[in-house]
Amino acid sequence: TVRLILADQLSESLPTLQDIDTQHDTVLLCELSEEASYVKHHPKKIAFLFAAMRHFAQQLSNKGHRVRYVKLDDVGNTGSFTGELKRALVELKPDKIVVTEPGEYRVLKMMQSWQSELGIPVEILPDSRFLASHAEFADWADDKKQLRMEYFYRVMRKKYGILMDADGKPTGGEWNYDKQNRKPPKAGMKSPARFSHVKSDMTKQVLQLVRERFSHHFGTLEPFHFAVTREQANIELDHFIVHLLPNFGDYQDAMVANEPFLYHSLISTYLNAGLLLPLEICQKAEAAYRAGKAPLNAVEGFIRQLL
């Protein structure tokens, strides 16, 4: 089996990897010019995804998986998912292709065409990293006159037992503490210091590649501060939980000139790429509240954005 993993699927819990045969299956990851350029993505985004993909591939390889990794500047790189699958089929002669559904409709339609185009079975698995399936949401929405996020959020709170008391009521007696999260900024308020991770040789190589190939895209590549591994992303999450979450609620709507971050978590990049998972983030935030280290209005407001 060829098991294709996309740039925003960098999770070892990904369905694509769950029944893998390490002796016979091959994990395929590709850096593709088509995906970086069908719209001109920001160089920081391209560099983050390529660097995170390379580190994830190395992590899988270290754990004994067979990995076929196609770099952007590899000779023969076709620049597209379909082209790289065709090359892999010729060289590996697999029985089938397994993928996890993408977050992008454009790519989903592409995946749905592969079985007929490539002449090989293609299995598209649901992405279990989301906290509700398509069917689950459809069932909830079926009899609703209004699709209001607040009510779906309450269903998810109950499903996962997050910020719920033993009697089935929301912790603190209210579902939503947003009214407490609208304080104006204090005079002279500044963002707490943030991380800039040490760059591995692999990350440095990616930065040079992006500098050479995508300098005509909008935006500047450097400074580049992103985490590119799950370990680094967890360092940022833990730092947020300890040092910023206590003030996040009060000032989550505050705006200060020349202060783009204030108390926000800056982890959506890692969540979207799969380095962090939504449920584990919610559980860490709830644990901070239960331990008396962050107020309920901050924790509930943060969890609501994830759920």
C-alpha positions as CSV (number, residue, x, y, z in Angstrom):
1,T,0.0,0.0,0.0
2,V,1.1,3.6,-0.7
3,R,0.0,5.8,2.1
4,L,-0.1,9.4,1.0
5,I,0.1,12.1,3.7
6,L,-0.6,15.7,3.0
7,A,1.2,18.7,4.4
8,D,-1.5,19.4,7.0
9,Q,-1.7,15.8,8.2
10,L,1.5,15.6,10.2
11,S,0.0,13.5,13.0
12,E,1.0,10.0,14.0
13,S,-2.6,9.4,15.0
14,L,-3.7,10.0,11.4
15,P,-6.0,7.2,10.1
16,T,-3.7,6.7,7.1
17,L,-1.1,5.3,9.5
18,Q,-3.2,3.2,11.8
19,D,-3.0,-0.3,10.2
20,I,0.3,0.2,8.4
21,D,2.5,-2.7,7.6
22,T,6.0,-1.4,8.2
23,Q,7.6,-4.1,6.0
24,H,5.5,-3.7,2.9
25,D,3.8,-0.3,3.0
26,T,5.3,3.0,1.9
27,V,4.5,6.4,3.3
28,L,4.6,9.1,0.6
29,L,5.1,12.8,1.3
30,C,5.7,15.4,-1.4
31,E,6.8,19.0,-1.7
32,L,4.8,20.2,-4.7
33,S,5.2,23.4,-6.7
34,E,1.5,23.1,-7.7
35,E,0.3,23.2,-4.1
36,A,2.7,26.1,-3.2
37,S,1.7,28.2,-6.2
38,Y,-1.9,27.5,-7.3
39,V,-2.3,30.7,-5.3
40,K,0.9,32.5,-4.2
41,H,1.3,31.3,-0.6
42,H,3.3,33.3,1.9
43,P,7.0,32.2,2.0
44,K,6.7,31.6,5.8
45,K,3.8,29.2,5.3
46,I,5.7,27.3,2.6
47,A,8.8,27.1,4.7
48,F,6.9,26.0,7.8
49,L,5.1,23.2,6.0
50,F,8.1,21.9,4.1
51,A,10.3,22.0,7.2
52,A,7.5,20.3,9.3
53,M,7.0,17.7,6.6
54,R,10.7,16.8,6.5
55,H,11.0,16.5,10.2
56,F,7.8,14.3,10.3
57,A,9.1,12.1,7.6
58,Q,12.4,11.7,9.5
59,Q,10.4,10.8,12.6
60,L,8.4,8.1,10.8
61,S,11.6,6.7,9.3
62,N,13.3,6.6,12.7
63,K,10.3,4.5,13.9
64,G,10.8,1.9,11.2
65,H,8.4,3.1,8.5
66,R,9.4,3.0,4.8
67,V,9.2,6.6,3.7
68,R,9.3,8.0,0.1
69,Y,9.9,11.7,0.5
70,V,9.9,13.9,-2.6
71,K,11.7,17.2,-2.2
72,L,10.7,20.3,-4.2
73,D,14.0,20.3,-6.1
74,D,14.4,16.5,-6.6
75,V,15.1,15.5,-10.2
76,G,11.9,14.1,-11.7
77,N,9.5,15.9,-9.2
78,T,6.3,16.4,-11.3
79,G,5.0,19.1,-9.0
80,S,1.6,17.5,-8.5
81,F,-0.1,14.9,-6.3
82,T,-1.3,12.9,-9.3
83,G,2.1,13.0,-11.0
84,E,3.9,11.8,-7.9
85,L,1.4,9.0,-7.4
86,K,2.0,7.9,-11.0
87,R,5.7,7.8,-10.4
88,A,5.3,5.9,-7.1
89,L,3.0,3.4,-8.8
90,V,5.6,2.6,-11.5
91,E,8.4,2.2,-9.0
92,L,6.6,0.5,-6.1
93,K,3.8,-1.4,-7.9
94,P,1.4,-1.2,-4.9
95,D,-2.0,-2.9,-4.6
96,K,-3.8,0.2,-3.4
97,I,-3.5,3.8,-2.2
98,V,-4.7,4.9,1.2
99,V,-5.3,8.6,2.1
100,T,-7.1,10.5,4.8
101,E,-9.7,13.0,3.5
102,P,-8.2,16.5,3.0
103,G,-9.4,19.7,4.5
104,E,-9.7,21.3,1.1
105,Y,-12.5,20.5,-1.3
106,R,-10.3,21.1,-4.4
107,V,-8.0,18.3,-3.2
108,L,-10.9,16.0,-2.2
109,K,-12.2,16.2,-5.8
110,M,-8.7,15.3,-7.0
111,M,-8.6,12.3,-4.7
112,Q,-12.0,11.1,-5.9
113,S,-10.7,11.0,-9.4
114,W,-7.6,8.9,-8.7
115,Q,-9.1,5.4,-8.7
116,S,-10.4,5.8,-12.3
117,E,-7.4,7.8,-13.5
118,L,-4.7,5.7,-12.0
119,G,-6.4,2.3,-12.3
120,I,-5.8,1.3,-8.7
121,P,-8.1,1.1,-5.6
122,V,-8.0,4.3,-3.6
123,E,-9.3,4.3,0.0
124,I,-10.2,7.7,1.4
125,L,-10.5,7.6,5.2
126,P,-12.4,10.1,7.4
127,D,-10.2,12.4,9.4
128,S,-10.7,11.3,13.0
129,R,-8.7,14.3,14.3
130,F,-11.8,16.4,14.0
131,L,-14.1,16.2,17.1
132,A,-17.2,15.6,15.0
133,S,-17.7,13.5,11.9
134,H,-19.5,14.8,8.8
135,A,-22.4,12.5,9.6
136,E,-22.5,13.5,13.3
137,F,-22.8,17.2,12.3
138,A,-25.4,16.4,9.6
139,D,-27.5,14.5,12.2
140,W,-27.3,17.5,14.6
141,A,-28.2,20.0,11.9
142,D,-31.0,18.0,10.3
143,D,-33.9,19.4,12.3
144,K,-32.5,22.8,13.1
145,K,-34.1,26.0,11.7
146,Q,-30.9,27.9,12.7
147,L,-27.3,26.5,12.7
148,R,-26.0,28.3,15.7
149,M,-22.5,27.5,16.7
150,E,-23.2,28.1,20.4
151,Y,-25.6,25.1,20.5
152,F,-23.3,22.8,18.6
153,Y,-20.5,23.8,21.0
154,R,-22.6,22.6,23.9
155,V,-23.1,19.2,22.3
156,M,-19.4,18.9,21.9
157,R,-18.8,19.9,25.6
158,K,-21.2,17.1,26.7
159,K,-19.7,14.6,24.2
160,Y,-16.2,15.0,25.5
161,G,-17.0,15.9,29.1
162,I,-15.0,19.1,28.9
163,L,-15.8,21.7,31.6
164,M,-18.7,19.6,32.7
165,D,-19.7,18.8,36.3
166,A,-20.8,15.4,37.6
167,D,-24.5,16.4,37.5
168,G,-24.2,17.0,33.7
169,K,-24.3,20.8,34.1
170,P,-21.6,23.2,32.8
171,T,-18.8,24.0,35.2
172,G,-19.6,27.3,36.9
173,G,-23.2,27.1,35.9
174,E,-22.9,28.9,32.6
175,W,-22.0,27.6,29.1
176,N,-20.4,30.8,27.9
177,Y,-18.4,33.5,29.7
178,D,-17.8,35.7,26.7
179,K,-19.2,38.8,28.5
180,Q,-16.2,38.6,30.9
181,N,-13.8,38.6,27.9
182,R,-14.1,42.1,26.7
183,K,-11.8,44.2,28.9
184,P,-10.0,47.1,27.2
185,P,-6.2,46.9,27.2
186,K,-4.3,48.5,30.1
187,A,-2.0,51.4,29.4
188,G,1.3,50.3,28.1
189,M,0.2,46.7,27.6
190,K,2.7,44.6,25.6
191,S,2.9,41.0,24.4
192,P,4.8,38.6,26.6
193,A,8.0,37.3,25.0
194,R,7.5,34.5,22.5
195,F,9.7,31.6,21.3
196,S,12.1,31.5,18.4
197,H,13.1,27.8,18.0
198,V,16.7,26.8,17.2
199,K,16.8,25.9,13.5
200,S,18.0,22.4,12.5
201,D,20.1,21.9,9.4
202,M,17.0,20.6,7.8
203,T,15.1,23.8,8.5
204,K,18.0,25.9,7.3
205,Q,18.0,24.0,4.0
206,V,14.3,24.6,3.6
207,L,14.7,28.3,4.3
208,Q,17.3,28.5,1.6
209,L,15.1,26.6,-0.9
210,V,12.2,28.9,-0.2
211,R,14.4,31.9,-0.5
212,E,15.5,30.8,-3.9
213,R,12.2,29.6,-5.3
214,F,9.5,31.7,-3.8
215,S,10.9,35.2,-3.2
216,H,8.5,36.6,-5.8
217,H,5.5,35.6,-3.5
218,F,4.1,38.3,-1.2
219,G,5.5,38.6,2.3
220,T,8.9,38.2,3.9
221,L,10.5,34.8,4.8
222,E,12.5,36.0,7.8
223,P,12.5,36.3,10.8
224,F,11.2,32.7,10.9
225,H,10.3,31.6,14.5
226,F,8.0,28.6,13.9
227,A,8.1,25.3,15.7
228,V,8.5,22.6,13.0
229,T,8.1,19.4,15.2
230,R,5.4,18.2,17.6
231,E,7.9,18.5,20.5
232,Q,8.5,22.1,19.7
233,A,4.8,22.8,19.2
234,N,4.1,21.3,22.6
235,I,6.7,23.6,24.2
236,E,4.8,26.6,22.8
237,L,1.4,25.1,24.0
238,D,2.7,24.5,27.5
239,H,4.2,28.0,27.6
240,F,0.8,29.5,26.6
241,I,-1.1,27.4,29.2
242,V,1.2,28.5,32.0
243,H,2.1,32.1,31.2
244,L,-0.6,33.5,28.9
245,L,-3.8,31.6,29.3
246,P,-4.5,33.2,32.7
247,N,-4.9,36.6,31.0
248,F,-6.2,35.4,27.6
249,G,-9.9,35.7,28.5
250,D,-9.9,39.2,29.8
251,Y,-8.0,40.6,26.9
252,Q,-8.8,38.3,24.0
253,D,-10.6,41.1,22.2
254,A,-8.1,43.9,23.1
255,M,-6.1,45.6,20.4
256,V,-2.9,47.6,20.9
257,A,-1.0,49.4,18.2
258,N,2.2,47.5,17.2
259,E,1.3,44.5,19.4
260,P,0.0,41.8,17.1
261,F,-0.1,39.0,19.7
262,L,-0.9,40.1,23.3
263,Y,-2.1,36.9,25.1
264,H,-3.2,34.8,22.1
265,S,-1.8,31.3,21.8
266,L,-0.3,31.4,18.3
267,I,-0.8,27.6,18.0
268,S,-3.4,27.6,15.1
269,T,-0.5,26.9,12.7
270,Y,0.4,23.7,14.6
271,L,-3.2,22.7,15.0
272,N,-3.9,23.1,11.3
273,A,-0.8,21.1,10.3
274,G,-1.5,18.3,12.7
275,L,1.4,18.8,15.1
276,L,-1.1,19.4,17.8
277,L,-4.6,17.9,18.2
278,P,-7.7,19.8,19.3
279,L,-8.8,17.4,22.1
280,E,-5.4,17.3,23.8
281,I,-5.3,21.1,23.7
282,C,-8.7,21.4,25.3
283,Q,-7.8,18.9,28.0
284,K,-4.6,20.8,28.9
285,A,-6.5,24.0,29.2
286,E,-9.2,22.4,31.4
287,A,-6.5,20.9,33.6
288,A,-5.1,24.4,34.2
289,Y,-8.5,25.5,35.4
290,R,-9.0,22.4,37.6
291,A,-5.6,23.1,39.2
292,G,-6.5,26.7,39.9
293,K,-3.9,28.1,37.5
294,A,-6.2,29.8,35.0
295,P,-9.7,31.4,35.5
296,L,-12.8,29.9,34.1
297,N,-13.6,32.7,31.7
298,A,-10.2,32.4,30.0
299,V,-10.3,28.6,29.8
300,E,-13.9,28.4,28.6
301,G,-13.3,31.1,25.9
302,F,-10.2,29.4,24.7
303,I,-11.8,25.9,24.6
304,R,-14.8,27.3,22.8
305,Q,-12.6,28.5,19.9
306,L,-11.2,25.0,19.5
307,L,-14.4,22.9,20.0
